[in-house]
Amino acid sequence: MVSLATVVSPTTNGLPSVMAVKSTPIYESYLLCKERELHSKFEGCPYVLCCSGDDITMDAEGEHWCNIWLEYAAGGSLTDRIQSFGRGLPESAVRPYTKSVLLGLSYIHKKG
């Protein structure tokens, strides 16, 4: 589950005022924990969303959840962008997205 979260006191721990929070029940959290681990390796890369932290919470029913706090990408996903054009993106829009993806992959490969 992905939720939009706002920080009540943005200066606390240097967290951004708006974040995306990815959550999963603790018993299904292996992949989310792995994602958090990978984000720590790519910290500082401008082509990979920033991860601000993680925690474990408990809901009203007593179920524990694993959460990671990610940079909020207000523009939506690339899929959203493609669908908004109806018939695909024009080439002029594809170039910068392709460049960003390739630079991100290059950074990730350099980190092993």
N, C-alpha and C positions, 0 to 999 in steps of 0.2 A: 504494500500500500504506500502511496506517495501522497503527502499532505503539504499544504502551504502553511508555514509557521511564521509568526511575527514575534520578535523578542520584545518583551515589555520594557526592559532597560538595555538598549543597544550597546551601551558602553561596557556592560558586564562581559568580562573575558574576551573582549574584542570581537564578539560575534556580530555578523551583519544583522541589520534590522529585519530582513526578510530572508527566509531559507526554505528549501524543499527538504522535507524529512521523509526518508525511506524507512519503513517499518515492516517487521515480520515477527510472527510469534517466535519466541526463543527456541522452541523445538524445531523450527524450520530455518534457523538463522545462519547456517553454514555459508551459503553463497553471499549473504549480506556482509558477514564478517570478512569474507575473502575480498569483497569489493572495498571495504574499509581499509584493509591491508594494502591493496593495490593503490588506492588513493594516496596513502602515505608515501609510497615510492615516487609518485608523480607530482608531489607538492611543488608548487612554483611554476608549473607548466601552464602557459596562458591558453593552451588548446585543450586542456582537460579541466572539467569542473572542479572547483575547490571543495574539499571536505573540511568542515570546521570542527568535527568531533563526533562522538557517539555516546550512547548511554543505554541503560536498560530501564524500562518503566513497567508499571503494573496498571492494567485497566480496571474498570469498576467491577468486573467479574473475577478479578484476581489473577488474570492471565498475564504472564511476563512477556514483554516485547523488546526486541533489539531494534535500535534506531541509529541511523547515521544522518548527520546534518550536512546537506549539500548546498552549494551555491545555487541560487534560484535563477534559472534561465528564462527570463520573462518572455522571450520571443517564441517559446515552444520548441518542439523538436523539428528536425529536418523533415520528417514525414508530414508534420502539420504544415510546414512551409510549402512543400510540394503539392499537397492536397488543396491548399488555398489558391493555387494557380489553376487548378482544374486539369489542365492538359500537360502538366510537368513544368519545371522551372525553365525560364529562358537561359540561354548559354551565358549571358552576362551575370546571372545570379549563381550559376553552377560553379563558375571559376573560383570565387572566393571561398565557397564551402569546400570544394575539393582541395584547395590549398590548405585550409585549416585542418582538414582531416589528415592530409599527408604530413603536415608539420607535426601534428599530434602523434601520429604513428611513428614518425622518425624519432621524436623525443622518447616515446615509450620503448622503442627498440634499443636506443642508446642506454637506457636504464636496465636493459637485460630482461 
